[in-house]
Amino acid sequence: MIHRKYSLIFALCIFVLFSCKEDKYVETSAVANPAFVHRSFKNLTAVMVHDIFSPPVASRIYAYPAIAAYEVIANADANYKSLAGQIRDLSPSPTPDTTKNISYSIASLEALNTVGKALIFSEDRVDNFKKEIYEEIKAEGVSESVFKNSIAYGQAVAQHILAWADKDNYKQSRTFPQFSISFKDSSRWKPTPPAYMAAIEPHWNKIRPLVIDSANQFVPLPPTDYSIDKKSKFYAELMEVYTEVNNADDETKEIAAFWDCNPFVMNVTGHVMHATKKITPGGHWIGITGIACKQANTDLAKTLAAYAMSSIAVFDGFISCWDEKYRSNLTRPETVINEYFDQDWVPLLQTPPFPEHTSGHSVISRAAATALTAVFGDNFAYTDDVELEYGLPIRKFTSFYHASEEAAISRLYGGIHYRPAIDYGVDQGQKVGDLIVERIELMKAK
């Protein structure tokens, strides 16, 4: 009788154990929808526009969330390879507990948005966005236990990435001295109107790169020797800028405006000055990444791989470019023209607050175009509507390289760069992009 009693109790325990165990979670296409990733990056861009981050800092804010989200998927998808050991100082992310039901789609979104939130100011905007998309995801039938497990894993990867990011020298660089301006040397950069802002991120070459060996791995050709002698090469380059602006037609004006991407544009009305908030060059290329993914109908893993590649290219591109900017420390066309030739002349675009050589948009656009070409292939034609919400029309491109070439020449049309900064910048960006494509393997060998 006693044995029978214990047998019944044992059978009851077994029944309770198995009846309470959740069935193995199967990810649905509705939950693994790349649209949530696109919306996450779009929200991150909107927050950065609101908070006004400089182009180099914005590149950092894009890269770490993209890497975090990719690492989650790389740990779950047998086809993809972790970036650990491929980018500088990144160790393997925490591995998931395979005994628990986890949605890696949710975990990747949590990692992306958690890292992004830690790098911006308006944290409530990220919190509100997360609440919105998580309510949509839960409505797809994701159980509370799966949701909690997924959030926990996403948080684990996010904290791992944030700990790694914390060692990139960014925080230390906040205390470095401001850039010293030489007003006696006409060839050196000086603050430009209307805001006469101090030089932005003069120590960005001290930030740890992700793939390139060092900030000065790809030092471009130096700018032309400064001279206002009318027979000099520099004078010819200066007059090219002057003439391009003075003779600008509707097409060149549109191209200049489309690729402006200057978050520091200031408008002056009487004695009142206010900012026009815009996306950064990196933000524009993150937008292009989203366009390409949607057009190619990429799945979640490839979508995150594309964002990781483009953001890494932009990040390292800015480090390489900024290293040269503060080495050559060349004056802007506006400064020379106003001082020696035409005091009333203004460029089509407002001159951004940092030295001239090389052109940042030329470098990062070419690096990003190279990375995206590696993901989507040559001659990937697309329509760019990234700037539509900022009042600019759409433009069509036959390839990422085509777009990068237009982005580069836009700086001459806008009157803010001499041609060597553009040409040498494109070459510099190509080298950065080529190295990233060469060194990073996204897919595992089959």
C-alpha positions in Angstrom: 0.0 0.0 0.0 2.9 2.4 0.9 4.7 1.5 -2.4 1.6 2.2 -4.3 1.2 5.6 -2.6 4.7 6.7 -3.5 4.3 5.5 -7.0 1.2 7.7 -7.5 3.0 10.7 -6.0 6.0 10.1 -8.4 3.7 9.8 -11.4 1.9 13.0 -10.4 5.2 14.9 -10.2 6.3 13.6 -13.6 2.9 14.7 -15.0 3.2 18.2 -13.5 6.8 18.6 -14.7 6.1 17.8 -18.3 2.7 19.6 -18.4 4.4 22.8 -17.2 7.3 22.6 -19.6 6.9 25.1 -22.5 7.0 23.7 -26.0 10.2 24.6 -27.9 9.9 28.1 -29.2 9.8 28.5 -33.0 10.6 31.9 -34.4 7.9 33.4 -36.7 8.6 35.6 -39.6 6.4 38.3 -37.9 8.8 38.4 -34.9 12.0 38.0 -37.0 10.8 40.9 -39.3 13.8 43.1 -40.3 11.5 46.1 -40.2 12.0 46.2 -36.4 15.7 46.6 -37.1 15.2 49.3 -39.7 12.9 51.2 -37.3 15.4 50.9 -34.5 18.1 52.5 -36.6 15.7 55.2 -37.8 14.8 56.0 -34.2 18.5 56.1 -33.3 19.1 58.5 -36.1 16.1 60.7 -35.0 17.5 60.8 -31.5 20.9 61.8 -32.7 19.5 64.6 -34.9 17.6 65.8 -31.8 20.6 65.6 -29.5 23.0 67.0 -32.2 26.0 64.8 -32.3 29.1 65.5 -34.4 29.7 63.2 -37.5 32.6 61.3 -35.8 30.7 60.8 -32.6 27.6 59.7 -34.5 29.6 57.1 -36.3 30.4 55.6 -32.9 26.8 55.6 -31.9 25.9 53.6 -35.0 28.7 51.1 -34.8 28.4 49.6 -31.4 24.6 48.9 -31.5 25.0 47.4 -34.9 27.8 45.1 -33.7 25.8 44.1 -30.6 22.8 43.1 -32.6 24.9 41.2 -35.1 26.7 39.3 -32.4 23.4 38.0 -31.0 22.4 36.6 -34.4 25.9 35.3 -35.1 25.7 33.2 -31.9 22.4 31.8 -33.0 22.7 31.4 -36.8 25.1 28.6 -37.9 25.8 30.4 -41.2 27.2 33.6 -39.6 30.6 34.2 -38.0 31.1 36.3 -34.8 33.1 39.5 -35.1 35.1 38.5 -32.0 38.7 38.2 -33.0 38.0 40.0 -36.3 37.7 43.5 -34.9 40.0 45.0 -32.3 39.9 43.7 -28.8 36.4 42.2 -29.1 36.2 39.0 -27.2 33.4 36.4 -27.7 30.0 37.5 -26.5 28.1 35.5 -23.9 26.6 32.4 -25.3 22.9 31.7 -24.9 21.5 29.1 -22.5 20.2 26.5 -25.0 18.0 25.0 -22.3 15.8 28.1 -22.4 13.5 29.2 -25.1 14.9 32.4 -26.7 13.8 34.6 -29.5 17.1 35.8 -31.0 15.2 38.4 -33.0 14.0 40.0 -29.8 17.4 39.6 -28.2 19.1 41.4 -31.1 16.6 44.3 -30.8 17.3 44.5 -27.1 21.0 44.5 -27.6 20.8 47.1 -30.4 18.6 49.5 -28.5 20.2 49.0 -25.1 23.6 49.9 -26.5 22.2 52.8 -28.5 20.5 54.2 -25.4 23.8 54.1 -23.4 25.5 56.3 -26.1 22.9 59.1 -26.5 21.4 61.8 -24.3 17.6 61.5 -24.8 17.2 58.0 -23.2 13.5 58.4 -22.8 13.1 58.4 -26.6 14.7 55.0 -26.8 12.7 53.7 -23.9 9.4 54.8 -25.5 10.4 53.3 -28.8 11.3 49.9 -27.2 7.9 49.9 -25.4 6.2 50.5 -28.8 7.9 47.7 -30.7 7.8 45.2 -27.9 4.0 45.6 -27.6 3.8 44.8 -31.3 6.0 41.8 -30.9 4.1 40.4 -27.9 0.9 40.8 -29.9 2.3 38.1 -32.2 1.9 35.5 -29.5 5.3 35.5 -27.9 4.9 34.1 -24.4 6.1 36.0 -21.3 8.8 33.4 -20.5 10.3 33.6 -24.0 10.1 37.4 -24.0 11.9 37.5 -20.6 14.6 35.0 -21.7 15.2 36.9 -24.9 15.5 40.3 -23.1 17.9 38.8 -20.6 20.1 37.4 -23.4 20.0 40.7 -25.3 21.0 42.5 -22.2 23.9 40.2 -21.6 25.3 40.8 -25.0 24.7 44.5 -24.8 26.6 44.8 -21.5 29.5 42.8 -23.0 29.6 45.3 -26.0 29.3 48.3 -23.8 32.2 47.1 -21.6 34.3 46.7 -24.7 33.2 50.1 -26.1 34.1 51.8 -22.8 37.8 51.0 -23.5 38.0 52.8 -26.9 39.4 56.0 -25.4 36.3 58.1 -26.1 35.6 59.1 -22.5 39.2 60.0 -21.9 39.2 62.2 -25.1 36.4 64.3 -23.5 39.0 65.8 -21.2 41.7 66.4 -23.9 42.6 70.1 -24.6 40.8 72.1 -27.3 42.5 72.6 -30.7 45.0 75.4 -30.8 44.3 77.9 -33.6 47.1 79.7 -35.4 45.7 83.1 -36.5 49.2 84.2 -37.8 49.5 81.4 -40.4 47.0 82.0 -43.2 47.3 78.4 -44.4 46.0 77.0 -41.2 42.3 76.4 -40.3 40.3 79.1 -38.5 36.7 79.1 -37.3 34.2 80.0 -40.0 31.0 82.0 -40.1 28.3 82.3 -39.0 28.8 80.6 -35.7 32.7 80.5 -35.6 32.5 77.2 -33.7 35.6 75.6 -32.2 37.2 72.7 -34.1 35.2 69.5 -33.6 36.9 66.4 -32.3 40.6 67.3 -32.8 41.6 64.1 -31.0 39.5 61.6 -32.8 42.6 59.8 -34.1 43.1 58.7 -30.5 39.9 56.6 -30.7 40.5 52.9 -31.0 39.8 51.7 -34.6 37.7 48.6 -35.3 39.5 47.1 -38.2 42.3 49.4 -39.6 45.6 49.0 -37.8 45.9 52.6 -36.7 44.5 56.1 -37.5 47.5 56.8 -39.7 47.5 53.5 -41.6 46.3 55.2 -44.8 47.7 58.7 -44.8 46.6 60.3 -48.0 48.6 62.6 -50.2 49.0 66.0 -48.6 47.1 69.1 -49.8 48.6 71.4 -52.3 51.0 73.9 -50.8 49.2 77.1 -49.8 49.7 80.1 -51.9 47.6 83.1 -53.1 50.0 83.7 -56.0 47.8 83.7 -59.1 50.2 81.4 -60.9 50.2 78.8 -58.1 48.4 75.4 -58.2 46.6 76.3 -54.9 45.2 79.5 -56.4 43.8 77.5 -59.3 42.1 75.1 -56.9 40.7 78.0 -54.9 39.3 79.6 -58.0 37.7 76.3 -59.0 35.7 76.4 -55.8 34.9 80.1 -56.3 33.7 79.5 -59.9 31.7 76.4 -59.1 29.7 78.2 -56.5 29.2 81.3 -58.6 28.1 79.4 -61.7 26.1 76.7 -59.9 23.0 75.4 -61.7 20.0 73.7 -60.3 21.5 70.3 -60.6 24.7 71.1 -58.7 22.8 73.0 -56.1 20.5 70.0 -55.6 23.5 67.6 -55.3 25.2 69.9 -52.8 22.1 70.1 -50.6 21.3 66.4 -50.8 24.7 65.4 -49.4 25.1 68.3 -47.0 24.6 66.2 -43.8 25.9 69.0 -41.5 24.4 68.8 -38.0 25.9 72.2 -37.1 24.1 74.4 -39.7 23.2 77.7 -38.0 20.7 80.2 -39.2 21.0 83.9 -38.3 18.1 86.2 -38.1 19.1 89.6 -36.9 20.9 88.9 -33.6 19.2 85.5 -33.1 20.9 82.3 -34.1 19.2 78.9 -34.3 20.3 75.5 -35.6 18.8 73.5 -38.5 19.0 69.9 -37.4 20.2 67.4 -40.0 21.5 63.9 -40.2 25.2 63.2 -40.3 27.1 61.7 -43.3 27.1 58.4 -41.4 23.4 58.7 -40.8 22.8 59.1 -44.5 24.7 55.9 -45.2 22.9 54.0 -42.5 19.7 55.1 -44.2 21.1 53.8 -47.5 21.8 50.5 -45.8 18.2 50.2 -44.8 17.1 51.0 -48.4 19.3 48.3 -49.8 18.1 45.7 -47.3 14.5 46.4 -48.0 15.0 46.3 -51.8 17.0 43.0 -51.6 14.4 41.6 -49.1 17.2 40.5 -46.8 16.4 38.3 -43.8 17.2 39.4 -40.3 20.7 38.0 -40.2 21.8 39.5 -43.5 20.1 42.8 -42.5 22.2 43.0 -39.3 25.3 42.0 -41.2 24.8 44.8 -43.6 24.3 47.4 -40.8 27.4 46.1 -39.1 29.6 46.3 -42.2 28.5 49.8 -43.2 28.7 51.2 -39.7 32.2 49.7 -39.2 33.3 51.3 -42.5 32.0 54.7 -41.4 33.5 54.4 -38.0 37.0 53.6 -39.2 36.6 56.0 -42.1 36.2 58.9 -39.7 39.2 57.9 -37.6 41.4 57.8 -40.7 40.0 61.1 -42.1 40.2 63.0 -38.8 43.8 62.0 -38.4 44.6 63.7 -41.6 42.4 66.8 -41.0 44.4 67.8 -37.9 47.7 66.8 -39.4 47.4 69.0 -42.5 45.2 71.6 -40.7 44.4 73.4 -43.9 42.2 76.5 -44.1 38.8 76.4 -45.8 38.0 78.0 -49.2 35.6 80.4 -47.5 38.3 81.8 -45.2 40.8 82.5 -48.0 38.3 83.9 -50.5 36.8 86.3 -47.9 40.2 87.5 -46.7 41.9 88.1 -50.0 39.4 88.2 -52.9 35.7 88.6 -52.1 34.6 89.5 -48.5 31.0 89.0 -49.4 31.3 85.5 -50.9 29.6 82.6 -49.2 29.6 78.9 -50.1 26.4 77.1 -51.0 26.8 74.9 -48.0 27.7 76.2 -44.6 31.3 75.4 -43.8 31.5 72.7 -41.1 33.7 73.4 -38.0 37.0 71.4 -38.7 40.0 71.6 -41.0 39.6 71.0 -44.8 41.8 68.1 -45.9 40.6 65.4 -46.5 36.9 65.6 -47.2 35.0 63.5 -44.5 32.1 62.7 -46.8 34.5 61.6 -49.6 36.3 59.2 -47.2 33.4 57.7 -45.3 31.1 57.5 -48.4 33.7 55.5 -50.3 34.4 53.2 -47.4 30.7 52.6 -46.8 30.1 52.1 -50.6 32.9 49.5 -50.6 31.4 47.6 -47.6 27.9 47.6 -49.0 29.1 46.5 -52.4 30.7 43.5 -50.7 27.3 42.7 -49.2 24.9 43.4 -52.1 27.2 43.2 -55.2 28.2 45.6 -57.9 25.7 47.8 -59.8 23.1 47.6 -57.1 20.8 50.4 -58.4 18.5 52.0 -55.9 16.5 55.2 -55.1 17.7 57.2 -52.2 14.9 58.9 -50.2 16.8 59.3 -47.0 16.6 63.1 -47.1 12.9 63.2 -48.1 11.8 63.9 -44.5 14.3 66.8 -44.4 12.7 68.5 -47.4 15.0 67.2 -50.1 13.9 65.2 -53.2 14.9 61.7 -53.9 17.9 60.8 -56.1 18.6 57.6 -58.1 21.9 55.8 -58.2 23.2 52.9 -60.4 25.5 51.7 -57.6 26.9 52.5 -54.2 30.0 53.7 -55.8 28.0 56.0 -58.0 26.5 57.5 -54.8 29.8 57.8 -53.1 31.2 59.7 -56.2 28.3 62.1 -56.1 28.7 62.6 -52.3 32.4 63.4 -52.8 31.9 66.0 -55.6 29.1 67.6 -53.7 31.7 69.1 -51.5 33.2 71.1 -54.4 29.7 72.1 -55.6 28.9 73.3 -52.1 32.1 75.4 -51.9 33.5 73.8 -48.8 36.4 71.7 -50.2 39.2 72.0 -52.7 39.4 69.2 -55.3 42.4 67.4 -53.8 40.5 66.9 -50.5 37.8 65.1 -52.5 40.0 63.0 -54.8 42.5 62.0 -52.1 39.6 61.4 -49.8 38.0 59.0 -52.1 41.2 57.1 -52.4 41.6 57.1 -48.6 38.1 55.8 -48.2 38.6 53.0 -50.8 41.7 51.8 -48.9 39.8 51.8 -45.6 36.8 49.9 -47.2 39.0 47.4 -49.0 40.8 46.5 -45.7 37.5 46.0 -43.9 36.1 43.8 -46.7 39.4 41.8 -46.7 39.5 41.2 -43.0 35.9 40.7 -42.0 34.3 37.3 -42.7 30.6 37.3 -42.1 29.7 33.9 -43.4 31.2 30.6 -42.1 32.8 28.3 -44.7 30.6 25.5 -45.8 
